[in-house]
Amino acid sequence: MTTTTLRATTEAAGVVVVVAVTGAHALERHIAASAAADADLAALYTFPKALLPVGGQPVLSWTWANLRALGLSGGTHIVTDARNYKAVERWSLASAFPLDRVYNTGNVHEEPTADLVPALQVLASLGVLGTAPSLVLLPGSLLFDYLDLSACGAVDALFVNPDPDASLLVTAAPDGAATTQPPPKGDFLLRLGSAAVSRLHPYLASSPPPDGGLDGLLAAVSGANIRTLAIPRGVCPSWSWFACESVEQYKAVWQRSTPRVAVVGASRPASPLPGLVADTAGVPIRARAHARVGLMGNPSDGFFGKTVSVLIANYWAEVVLVPNADAVDESLVLCPNPLCDPLAFPSLHVASLVCAGDGYYGISRLLLATMKVFATHCQENGLALRRRGFKLLWNTNIPRQVGLAGSSGMITAFLRALIRHHGLEGDAIPKHTRANLALSAEKDELGIAAGLQDRVVQAYGGMVFMDFRRDLMEVRGYGEYEELDVGLLPKGLWLAYEAQPSDSGAFHNNVRARFNNGDQEVITGMNHLASLAEEARTALAERDEPRLARLMDANFAGRRALYGERALGSNNLAIVAIAHRFDHAAKFSGSGGCVIGLWRGQPDDPEREVKTREMAVELRRAGEDFVASAPPASCSRTFEPNRL
């Protein structure tokens, strides 16, 4: 089939193409489980299926090239999630795809289609869908063969199923009625005409939020004339990529094959990671630490104060420690991650964009400092270490430089893996000591301004009340830590953070020097913030959400009085101002860049859902990333890769 045929059936003024890079595919999990023992797969350890190389370049690059060739590039948007955003961002910079058309839902789902409705709601709230006469929805992992969609006849909605054995999903009957069957798992291509799009808008605007999966989406437009088309793999060979789940099939068939598509100016893939020597010594250790939000009391944790902090499930830092095959091989290899710590760039322009977004200090220095403080602590305390060395893979999806404890999360995850590798679980290195070691890696070794709050909650997990009063800290070196029930955290807690953040250390201003010099205004202010943490603990226990919201407002007001508006930053103040306009309390989650918020009224107030959605639209229009739900992570884990 020619390009002209497809263009005639899909190209029209206002056509919107939504490419979804969400969830996790089975192939990704299998690659992650095999990466430690396979030199080729080690380079692909953190890649979503949409960015795996096929025919010498990422899958998504083939799709983007074809959309450009069809004249659809201007209406193409990419929606992704917290798991895949950083990887997609890197791809967009290298592929000249407009970054302002990449949207992050902030969610984390295993099923690739589970986040479709939240993704479309984001686009609808920003006016992207508008009155589009046609909407094409396809997965980023699609290998885009040319399809004659006109062969389906005059249908208003078309579900293209790559499985030739699949039954019809939605079949249009002669009388216009439709019957719906459970949708098949996996990838798909969905084209909606004007009638179906008109049915979609009220569905996306409904409250409470509708079902987020493919079945709910199709049910919403089922009144339109819908037909399912099965694509035989022999006719469109690239569509069999959908069924590729095994590492063996990927390496044997797809990694070096060339899809039957026309490529226009597609970018080349980034340089692969250095190879790993295959070994079978023991089970690789995977350890994870989640992002932290300071619920109350911060930043008094660095001033002998008190805080309540909680880990959130959306974002995490993770390492995979692979023991050496030889028990007496003491060598260590930190394998670089080209997505999180790139050292190769397609151009100087792309390099400058990456630096602007992520700063100049990569993660490698955090890992080196962690090894140093861990080894020193074990030597000074007579803890025997195993001789066997290791190779380390690592990854993180925690947004950088917005005060979500990404640095301490990586250090804590690595510490957890080191402790497991050397058989030092239990009381050999208590949790409060792990928090102190994580702080020492940043503060003492790297000279980074930091406090204990982040490291304590990441060491203990869940939600923790922390008392850092002076007599405890100066006598024994750690505070009093109380683990709280994460079930007490309000479900309506949200967060928003800057799209273009700045260094969080700058937000501490000169308050530290004033405190050390005995400035009574600062001392009184920090004591006030500490008292709010105590009140928050009570409000949580009593499930008093309006009181908790008032305390959040008081926390922000106290911080503002201490630091001044200039130090807090105009963009952060704008986020808080927007929240206040829609009756939400708001405060900094950490040192700046990220704001958490909560509805000020009763949780069952019908206005809550409406105003939260309106606030989300306003924040996104202001260029902020908004996460509507920040569910707590009950713990930070250490586990084996095949149990992930």
For each residue, the residues with C-beta under 8 A, 3 or more apart:
1: 5 6 146 147 148
2: 5 6 146
3: 6 7 69 70 146 262
4: 7 8
5: 1 2 8 9 146 148 150
6: 1 2 3 9 10 70 146 147 148 149
7: 3 4 10 11 70 71
8: 4 5 11 150
9: 5 6 148 149 150
10: 6 7 15 70 72 134 136 149 191
11: 7 8 15 70 71 72
12: 15 133 134
13: 133
14: 75 130 131 132 133 134
15: 10 11 12 72 75 132 133 134 135 136
16: 75 77 123 128 129 130 132 134 135 136
17: 67 72 75 76 77 135 136 138
18: 76 77 78 79 119 120 123 135 136 137 138
19: 60 63 76 77 78 79 138 139 140
20: 78 79 80 112 113 115 116 119 137 138 139 140
21: 48 50 51 60 78 79 80 81 84 88 139 140 141
22: 79 80 81 83 84 105 107 109 112 113 114 115 116 119
23: 81 83 109 110 111 112 113 114 115
24: 28 29 48 83 110 112
25: 28 29 48 49 112 141 245
26: 29 30 245
27: 30 31 49 52 244 245 246 247 250
28: 24 25 31 32 47 48 49
29: 24 25 26 32 33 644
30: 26 27 33 34 245 246 247
31: 27 28 34 35 41 44 45 47 52 247 250
32: 28 29 35 45 46 320 641 644
33: 29 30 641 642 644
34: 30 31 37 38 41 247
35: 31 32 38 41 42 44 45 276 320 393
36: 42 276 279 284 320 322 391 393 641
37: 34 276 278 279 280 322
38: 34 35 41 42 247 276 278
39: 42 43 275 276 277 278
40: 43 44 251 255 272 275
41: 31 34 35 38 44 45 247 251
42: 35 36 38 39 45 273 275 276 335 393
43: 39 40 272 273 338
44: 31 35 40 41 47 52 53
45: 31 32 35 41 42 273 320 337 393 395
46: 32 87 337 339 340 395
47: 28 31 44 51 52 87 339
48: 21 24 25 28 51 52 83 84 87 88 140 141
49: 25 27 28 52 59 140 141
50: 21 58 59 60 84 88 139 140 141
51: 21 47 48 58 59 60 87 88 91 140
52: 27 31 44 47 48 49 58 59 250 254 255
53: 44 56 57 58 59 255 269
54: 57 58 59 62 143 241 254 255 257 259
55: 62 256 257 258 259
56: 53 256 258 268 269
57: 53 54 61 62 266 267 268 269
58: 50 51 52 53 54 61 62 91 269
59: 49 50 51 52 53 54 62 63 140 141 142 143 241
60: 19 21 50 51 63 64 88 91 95 140 141
61: 57 58 64 65 91 95 266 267
62: 54 55 57 58 59 65 66 143 144 259 261 263 266
63: 19 59 60 66 67 138 140 142 143 144
64: 60 61 67 68 73 76 95 97 266
65: 61 62 68 69 261 262 263 264 265 266
66: 62 63 69 70 144 146 261 262 264
67: 17 63 64 70 72 73 76 144
68: 64 65 71 72 73 264 265
69: 3 65 66 262 264
70: 3 6 7 10 11 66 67
71: 7 11 68 74
72: 10 11 15 17 67 68 75 76 136
73: 64 67 68 76
74: 71
75: 14 15 16 17 72 132
76: 17 18 19 64 67 72 73 101
77: 16 17 18 19 101 102 103 123 128
78: 18 19 20 21 88 92 97 101 102 103 140
79: 18 19 20 21 22 102 103 105 115 119 120 122 123
80: 20 21 22 84 85 88 102 103 104 105 140
81: 21 22 23 84 85 104 105 106 107 108 109 115
82: 85 104 105 106 107 108 314 315 397 627
83: 22 23 24 48 108 397
84: 21 22 48 50 80 81 87 88 397
85: 80 81 82 88 89 102 104 397
86: 89 90 339 340 396 397
87: 46 47 48 51 84 90 91 339
88: 21 48 50 51 60 78 80 84 85 91 92 102 140
89: 85 86 92 93 99 102 357
90: 86 87 93 94 270 338 339 342 354
91: 51 58 60 61 87 88 94 95 97
92: 78 88 89 95 97 98 99 102
93: 89 90 99 350 353 354
94: 90 91 267 270 345 346 350
95: 60 61 64 91 92 266 267
96: 267
97: 64 78 91 92 101 102
98: 92 101 102
99: 89 92 93 102 353
100:
101: 76 77 78 97 98
102: 77 78 79 80 85 88 89 92 97 98 99
103: 77 78 79 80 119 122 123 126
104: 80 81 82 85 625
105: 22 79 80 81 82 115 118 119 122
106: 81 82 314 495 625 626 627 628 629
107: 22 81 82 115 118 314 627 629
108: 81 82 83 313 314
109: 22 23 81 112 114 115 212
110: 23 24 114
111: 23 114 185 213
112: 20 22 23 24 25 109 139 141 186 187
113: 20 22 23 116 183 188 213 214
114: 22 23 109 110 111 212 213
115: 20 22 23 79 81 105 107 109 118 119 212
116: 20 22 113 119 120 137 212 213 214 217
117: 120 121 204 209 210 211 212 213 216 217
118: 105 107 115 121 122 209 212 628
119: 18 20 22 79 103 105 115 116 122 123
120: 18 79 116 117 123 124 129 137 200 204 217
121: 117 118 124 125 204 209
122: 79 103 105 118 119 125 126 620
123: 16 18 77 79 103 119 120 126 128 129
124: 120 121 127 128 129 201 204 205
125: 121 122 613 616 617 620
126: 103 122 123 617 620 621
127: 124 130
128: 16 77 123 124
129: 16 120 123 124 132 135 197 200 201 204
130: 14 16 127
131: 14 197
132: 14 15 16 75 129 135 197
133: 12 13 14 15 193 194 197
134: 10 12 14 15 16 191 192 193 194 197
135: 15 16 17 18 129 132 191 192 196 197 200
136: 10 15 16 17 18 72 189 190 191 192
137: 18 20 116 120 189 190 191 192
138: 17 18 19 20 63 142 144 188 189 190
139: 19 20 21 50 112 142 187 188 189
140: 19 20 21 48 49 50 51 59 60 63 78 80 88
141: 21 25 48 49 50 59 60 112 187 241 242
142: 59 63 138 139 187 189 241 242
143: 54 59 62 63 238 239 241 259 261
144: 62 63 66 67 138 238 259 261
145: 236 237 238 239 259 260 261
146: 1 2 3 5 6 66 261
147: 1 6 160 189 231 236
148: 1 5 6 9 151
149: 6 9 10 152 158 160 191
150: 5 8 9
151: 148 229
152: 149 155 158 227 229
153: 227
154: 225
155: 152 158 172 193 225 226 227
156: 192 193 194 195 196 224 225 226
157: 170 190 191 192 193 195 196 221 224 225 226 227
158: 149 152 155 190 191 226 227 228 229
159: 169 170 188 189 190 218 226 227 228 229
160: 147 149 188 189 190 191 228 229 231
161: 166 169 184 188 228 229 230 231
162: 186 187 188 230 231 233 236 239 240 242 243
163: 166 184 186 230 242 243
164: 230 231 232 233
165: 230
166: 161 163 169 184 228 230
167: 181
168: 171 181 227 228
169: 159 161 166 180 181 183 184 218 228
170: 157 159 178 179 180 181 218 222 226 227 228
171: 168 178 179 226 227 228
172: 155 176 178 225 226 227
173: 176 177 178 179
174:
175:
176: 172 173 225
177: 173
178: 170 171 172 173 222 223 226
179: 170 171 173
180: 169 170 215 218 219 222
181: 167 168 169 170
182: 215
183: 113 169 188 213 214 215 218
184: 161 163 166 169 188
185: 111
186: 112 162 163 242 243
187: 112 139 141 142 162 242
188: 113 138 139 159 160 161 162 183 184 214
189: 136 137 138 139 142 147 159 160
190: 136 137 138 157 158 159 160 217 218
191: 10 134 135 136 137 149 157 158 160
192: 134 135 136 137 156 157 196 197 200 221 224
193: 133 134 155 156 157 196 197 224
194: 133 134 156 197 198
195: 156 157 198 199 224 225
196: 135 156 157 192 193 199 200 221 224 226
197: 129 131 132 133 134 135 192 193 194 200 201
198: 194 195 201
199: 195 196 202 203 220 221 223 224
200: 120 129 135 192 196 197 203 204 217 220 221
201: 124 129 197 198 204 205
202: 199 205 206
203: 199 200 206 210 217 220 221
204: 117 120 121 124 129 200 201 210
205: 124 201 202
206: 202 203 209 210
207: 609 610 613
208: 609
209: 117 118 121 206 212
210: 117 203 204 206 216 220
211: 117 215 216 217 219
212: 109 114 115 116 117 118 209 216
213: 111 113 114 116 117 183 216 217
214: 113 116 183 188 217 218
215: 180 182 183 211 218 219
216: 117 210 211 212 213 219 220
217: 116 117 120 190 200 203 211 213 214 220 221
218: 159 169 170 180 183 190 214 215 221 222 226
219: 180 211 215 216 222
220: 199 200 203 210 216 217
221: 157 192 196 199 200 203 217 218 224 226
222: 170 178 180 218 219 226
223: 178 199
224: 156 157 192 193 195 196 199 221
225: 154 155 156 157 172 176 195
226: 155 156 157 158 159 170 171 172 178 196 218 221 222
227: 152 153 155 157 158 159 168 170 171 172
228: 158 159 160 161 166 168 169 170 171
229: 151 152 158 159 160 161
230: 161 162 163 164 165 166
231: 147 160 161 162 164 235 236 239
232: 164 235 236
233: 162 164 236 237 239 240 243
234: 237
235: 231 232
236: 145 147 162 231 232 233 239 260
237: 145 233 234 240 260
238: 143 144 145 241 259 260 261
239: 143 145 162 231 233 236 242
240: 162 233 237 243 244
241: 54 59 141 142 143 238 244 254
242: 141 142 162 163 186 187 239
243: 162 163 186 233 240
244: 27 240 241 249 250 253 254
245: 25 26 27 30 249
246: 27 30 249 250
247: 27 30 31 34 38 41 250 251
248: 251 252
249: 244 245 246 252 253 254
250: 27 31 52 244 246 247 253 254 255
251: 40 41 247 248 254 255
252: 248 249 255
253: 244 249 250 257
254: 52 54 241 244 249 250 251 257
255: 40 52 53 54 250 251 252
256: 55 56
257: 54 55 253 254
258: 55 56
259: 54 55 62 143 144 145 238
260: 145 236 237 238
261: 62 65 66 143 144 145 146 238
262: 3 65 66 69
263: 62 65 266
264: 65 66 68 69
265: 65 68
266: 57 61 62 64 65 95 263
267: 57 61 94 95 96 346
268: 56 57 346
269: 53 56 57 58 272
270: 90 94 338 342 344
271: 338 344
272: 40 43 269 338
273: 42 43 45 335 336 337 338
274: 333 335 336
275: 39 40 42
276: 35 36 37 38 39 42 322 333 335 391
277: 39 325 391
278: 37 38 39
279: 36 37 322 323 324 325
280: 37 325
281: 323 324 325 326 327 388
282: 323
283: 640 641 642
284: 36 320 321 322 323 640 641
285: 320 321 323 417 420 421 638 640
286: 318 319 320 321 417 638 639 640 641 644
287: 318 319 321 413 414 416 417 420 636 637 638 639
288: 316 317 318 413 636 637 638 639
289: 311 316 317 318 408 409 410 412 413 416 458 636
290: 311 312 313 315 316 317 409 458 633 636
291: 311 312 314 315 316 398 404 405 406 409
292: 309 310 311 312 404 405 408 409 453 454 457 458 589 590
293: 309 310 312 404 493 495 589 590 594 596 630
294: 297 298 299 301 307 308 309 453 588 589 590
295: 307 308 309 310 463 489 536 552 596
296: 307 308 532 533 535 536 551 552 555 587
297: 294 300 301 305 306 307 308 466 529 530 532 533 536 555
298: 294 301 307 309 453 529 555 588 590
299: 294 302 303 305 451 508 529 559 591
300: 297 303 304 305 306 307 468 526 527 529 530 533
301: 294 297 298 305 306 307 451 452 453 466 468
302: 299 305 450 451 452 453 512
303: 299 300 515 522 523 526
304: 300 468 469 470 473 526
305: 297 299 300 301 302 468 526 527 529 530 533
306: 297 300 301 465 466 467 468 469 530 531 533 534
307: 294 295 296 297 298 300 301 453 465 466 468 530 533
308: 294 295 296 297 463 464 465 466 484 533 536 537 540
309: 292 293 294 295 298 453 454 456 457 463 464 466
310: 292 293 295 457 462 463 464 486 489 632
311: 289 290 291 292 457 458 461 462 463 632 633 635 636
312: 290 291 292 293 315 495 630 631 632 633
313: 108 290 316 631 632 633
314: 82 106 107 108 291 627 630 631
315: 82 290 291 312 397 398 399 404 406
316: 288 289 290 291 313 396 397 398 409 413 633 636
317: 288 289 290 394 395 396 398 406 409 410 412 413
318: 286 287 288 289 394 395 396 413
319: 286 287 392 393 394 395 410 413 414 417
320: 32 35 36 45 284 285 286 392 393 394 417 641
321: 284 285 286 287 390 391 392 417 418 420 421
322: 36 37 276 279 284 390 391 392 393
323: 279 281 282 284 285 388 389 390 421
324: 279 281 327 329 330 331 388 389 390 391
325: 277 279 280 281 329
326: 281 329 388
327: 281 324 387 388
328: 387 388
329: 324 325 326 388 389
330: 324 387 388 389
331: 324 389
332: 371 389 390 391 392
333: 274 276 390 391 392
334: 364 367 368 391 392 394
335: 42 273 274 276 391 392 393 394
336: 273 274 341 343 364
337: 45 46 273 340 341 363 393 394 395
338: 43 90 270 271 272 273 341 342 343 344
339: 46 47 86 87 90 342 395
340: 46 86 337 362 363 394 395 396
341: 336 337 338 362 363 364
342: 90 270 338 339 345 354
343: 336 338
344: 270 271 338
345: 94 342 348 350 351 354
346: 94 267 268 350
347: 350 351
348: 345 351 352
349: 352 353
350: 93 94 345 346 347 353 354
351: 345 347 348 354 355
352: 348 349 355 356
353: 93 99 349 350 356 357
354: 90 93 342 345 350 351 357 358
355: 351 352 358 359 360
356: 352 353 500
357: 89 353 354 400 500 501
358: 354 355 400 401
359: 355 400 401 503
360: 355
361: 365
362: 340 341 365
363: 337 340 341 366 367 394 396 407 410
364: 334 336 341 367 368
365: 361 362 368 369 446
366: 363 369 370 407 410 411 414 441 442 446
367: 334 363 364 370 371 392 394 410 411 414
368: 334 364 365 371 372
369: 365 366 372 373 411 441 442 445 446
370: 366 367 373 374 411 414 415 418 437 438 441
371: 332 367 368 374 375 414 418
372: 368 369 375 376 441 445
373: 369 370 376 377 437 440 441 444 445
374: 370 371 377 378 415 418 437
375: 371 372 378 379 385
376: 372 373 379 380
377: 373 374 380 381 383 429 433 437
378: 374 375 381 383 384 385 422 424
379: 375 376 382 383
380: 376 377
381: 377 378
382: 379
383: 377 378 379 422 424 428 429
384: 378
385: 375 378 422
386: 421 422 423
387: 327 328 330
388: 281 323 324 326 327 328 329 330 421
389: 323 324 329 330 331 332
390: 321 322 323 324 332 333 421
391: 36 276 277 321 322 324 332 333 334 335
392: 319 320 321 322 332 333 334 335 367 414 417
393: 35 36 42 45 319 320 322 335 337
394: 317 318 319 320 334 335 337 340 363 367 410 413 414
395: 45 46 317 318 319 337 339 340
396: 86 316 317 318 340 363 406 409 410
397: 82 83 84 85 86 315 316
398: 291 315 316 317 404 405 406 409
399: 315 402 404 406 497 501 594 625
400: 357 358 359 406 501
401: 358 359 501 502 503 504 593
402: 399 497 498 501 504 590 592 593 594
403: 497 504 507 588 589 590 591 592 593 594
404: 291 292 293 315 398 399 497 589 590 594
405: 291 292 398 408 409 454 458 590
406: 291 315 317 396 398 399 400 409 410
407: 363 366 410 411 442 448
408: 289 292 405 411 412 438 439 442 450 454 455 458
409: 289 290 291 292 316 317 396 398 405 406 412 413 454 458
410: 289 317 319 363 366 367 394 396 406 407 413 414
411: 366 367 369 370 407 408 414 415 438 441 442 455
412: 289 317 408 409 415 416 434 438 455 458 459 636
413: 287 288 289 316 317 318 319 394 409 410 416 417 636
414: 287 319 366 367 370 371 392 394 410 411 417 418
415: 370 374 411 412 418 419 434 437 438
416: 287 289 412 413 419 420 434 636 638
417: 285 286 287 319 320 321 392 413 414 420 421 638
418: 321 370 371 374 414 415 421 422
419: 415 416 422 424 425 428 429 434
420: 285 287 321 416 417 423 424 425 638
421: 285 321 323 386 388 390 417 418
422: 378 383 385 386 418 419
423: 386 420
424: 378 383 419 420 428 429
425: 419 420 428
426:
427: 430
428: 383 419 424 425
429: 377 383 419 424 433 434 437
430: 427 433 434
431: 434 435 459 460 481
432: 435 436 456 459 478 479 481
433: 377 429 430 436 437 478
434: 412 415 416 419 429 430 431 437 438 455 459
435: 431 432 438 439 452 455 456 458 459 460 478
436: 432 433 439 440 452 455 477 478
437: 370 373 374 377 415 429 433 434 440 441
438: 370 408 411 412 415 434 435 441 442 454 455 458 459
439: 408 435 436 442 443 450 451 452 455
440: 373 436 437 443 444 445
441: 366 369 370 372 373 411 437 438 444 445 446
442: 366 369 407 408 411 438 439 445 446 448 450
443: 439 440 446 447 448 449 450
444: 373 440 441
445: 369 372 373 440 441 442
446: 365 366 369 441 442 443
447: 443
448: 407 442 443 505
449: 443 505 508 512
450: 302 408 439 442 443 454 455
451: 299 301 302 439 454
452: 301 302 435 436 439 455 456 466 468 478 479
453: 292 294 298 301 302 307 309 456 457 466
454: 292 309 405 408 409 438 450 451 457 458 590
455: 408 411 412 434 435 436 438 439 450 452 458 459
456: 309 432 435 452 453 459 460 464 466 479 481
457: 292 309 310 311 453 454 460 461 462 463 464 466
458: 289 290 292 311 405 408 409 412 435 438 454 455 461 636
459: 412 431 432 434 435 438 455 456 636
460: 431 435 456 457 464 481 483
461: 311 457 458 483 633 634 635 636
462: 310 311 457 483 484 486 632 633 634 635
463: 295 308 309 310 311 457 483 484 485 486 488 489 632
464: 308 309 310 456 457 460 481 482 483 484
465: 306 307 308 481 482 484 533 537
466: 297 301 306 307 308 309 452 453 456 457 479 480 481 482 533
467: 306 472 479 480 481 482
468: 300 301 304 305 306 307 452 472 473 479
469: 304 306 472 473 479 480
470: 304 473 474
471: 474 475
472: 467 468 469 475 476 478 479 480
473: 304 468 469 470 476 477 478 479
474: 470 471
475: 471 472
476: 472 473
477: 436 473
478: 432 433 435 436 452 472 473 481
479: 432 452 456 466 467 468 469 472 473
480: 466 467 469 472
481: 431 432 456 460 464 465 466 467 478
482: 464 465 466 467 537
483: 460 461 462 463 464
484: 308 462 463 464 465 488 537 540
485: 463 488
486: 310 462 463 489 632 633 634
487:
488: 463 484 485 540 541 543
489: 295 310 463 486 493 540 632
490: 493 545 548 598 603
491: 603 629 631
492: 545 598 599 603 608 612 629
493: 293 489 490 596 597 598 629 630
494: 584 596 597 598 612 616 626 627 628 629 630
495: 106 293 312 589 594 595 596 597 626 627 630
496: 575 579 594 595 597 619 624 625 626 627
497: 399 402 403 404 501 593 594 595 624 625
498: 402 501 502 571 572 575 593 594 624 625
499: 623 624 625
500: 356 357 623
501: 357 399 400 401 402 497 498 504 593
502: 401 498 506 569 592 593
503: 359 401 506
504: 401 402 403 501 507 590 591 592 593
505: 448 449 508 591
506: 502 503 509 567 592
507: 403 504 563 567 568 569 591 592
508: 299 449 505 511 512 591
509: 506 563 564 567
510: 513 514
511: 508 514 515 522 562 563
512: 302 449 508 515 516
513: 510 516 517
514: 510 511 517 519 521 522
515: 303 511 512 518 519 522 523 526
516: 512 513
517: 513 514
518: 515 523
519: 514 515 522 523
520: 523 524
521: 514 524 525 562
522: 303 511 514 515 519 525 526 562
523: 303 515 518 519 520 526 527
524: 520 521 527 528
525: 521 522 528 529 558 561 562
526: 300 303 304 305 515 522 523 529 530 562
527: 300 305 523 524 530 531
528: 524 525 531 532 558
529: 297 298 299 300 305 525 526 532 533 555 558 559
530: 297 300 305 306 307 526 527 533 534
531: 306 527 528 534 535
532: 296 297 528 529 535 536 551 554 555 558
533: 296 297 300 305 306 307 308 465 466 529 530 536 537
534: 306 530 531 537 538
535: 296 531 532 538 539 547 551
536: 295 296 297 308 532 533 539 540 548 551
537: 308 465 482 484 533 534 540 541
538: 534 535 541 542
539: 535 536 542 544 545 547 548 551
540: 308 484 488 489 536 537 543 548
541: 488 537 538
542: 538 539 547
543: 488 540
544: 539 547 548
545: 490 492 539 548 549 598 599 602 603
546: 549 550 600 601 602
547: 535 539 542 544 550 551
548: 490 536 539 540 544 545 551 552 598
549: 545 546 552 553 584 585 598 599 600
550: 546 547 553 554 585 600
551: 296 532 535 536 539 547 548 554 555
552: 295 296 548 549 555 556 585 586 587 596 597 598
553: 549 550 556 557 585 586 587 600
554: 532 550 551 557 558
555: 296 297 298 529 532 551 552 558 559 587
556: 552 553 559 560 576 585 586 587 588
557: 553 554 560 561
558: 525 528 529 532 554 555 561 562
559: 299 529 555 556 562 563 568 587 588
560: 556 557 563 564 565 568
561: 525 557 558
562: 511 521 522 525 526 558 559
563: 507 509 511 559 560 567 568
564: 509 560 567 568
565: 560 568 570 573
566:
567: 506 507 509 563 564
568: 507 559 560 563 564 565 572 573 588 592
569: 502 507 572 573 592 593
570: 565 573 574
571: 498 574 575
572: 498 568 569 575 576 588 592 593 595
573: 565 568 569 570 576 577
574: 570 571 577 578 622
575: 496 498 571 572 578 579 586 595 619 622 624
576: 556 572 573 579 580 586 587 595
577: 573 574 580 581
578: 574 575 581 582 615 618 619 622
579: 496 575 576 582 584 585 586 595 597 615
580: 576 577 583 584 586
581: 577 578 615 618
582: 578 579 611 612 614 615 618
583: 580 599 600 601 607 611
584: 494 549 579 580 597 598 599 600 611 612 615
585: 549 550 552 553 556 579 597 598 599 600
586: 552 553 556 575 576 579 580 595 596 597
587: 296 552 553 555 556 559 576 595 596 597
588: 294 298 403 556 559 568 572 591 592 594 595 596
589: 292 293 294 403 404 495 594 595 596
590: 292 293 294 298 402 403 404 405 454 504 593 594
591: 299 403 504 505 507 508 588
592: 402 403 502 504 506 507 568 569 572 588
593: 401 402 403 497 498 501 502 504 569 572 590
594: 293 399 402 403 404 495 496 497 498 588 589 590
595: 495 496 497 572 575 576 579 586 587 588 589
596: 293 295 493 494 495 552 586 587 588 589 630
597: 493 494 495 496 552 579 584 585 586 587
598: 490 492 493 494 545 548 549 552 584 585
599: 492 545 549 583 584 585 603 605 608 611 612
600: 546 549 550 553 583 584 585
601: 546 583 605 607 608
602: 545 546 605
603: 490 491 492 545 599 608
604: 608
605: 599 601 602 608
606: 609 610
607: 583 601 610 611
608: 492 599 601 603 604 605 611 612
609: 207 208 606 612 613
610: 207 606 607 613 614
611: 582 583 584 599 607 608 614 615
612: 492 494 582 584 599 608 609 615 616 628
613: 125 207 609 610 616 617
614: 582 610 611 617 618
615: 578 579 581 582 584 611 612 618 619
616: 125 494 612 613 619 620 626 628
617: 125 126 613 614 620 621
618: 578 581 582 614 615 621 622
619: 496 575 578 615 616 622 624 626
620: 122 125 126 616 617 623 624 625 626
621: 126 617 618
622: 574 575 578 618 619
623: 499 500 620
624: 496 497 498 499 575 619 620
625: 104 106 399 496 497 498 499 620
626: 106 494 495 496 616 619 620
627: 82 106 107 314 494 495 496 630
628: 106 118 494 612 616
629: 106 107 491 492 493 494
630: 293 312 314 493 494 495 596 627
631: 312 313 314 491
632: 310 311 312 313 462 463 486 489
633: 290 311 312 313 316 461 462 486 636
634: 461 462 486
635: 311 461 462
636: 287 288 289 290 311 316 412 413 416 458 459 461 633
637: 287 288
638: 285 286 287 288 416 417 420
639: 286 287 288 643 644
640: 283 284 285 286 643
641: 32 33 36 283 284 286 320 644
642: 33 283
643: 639 640
644: 29 32 33 286 639 641
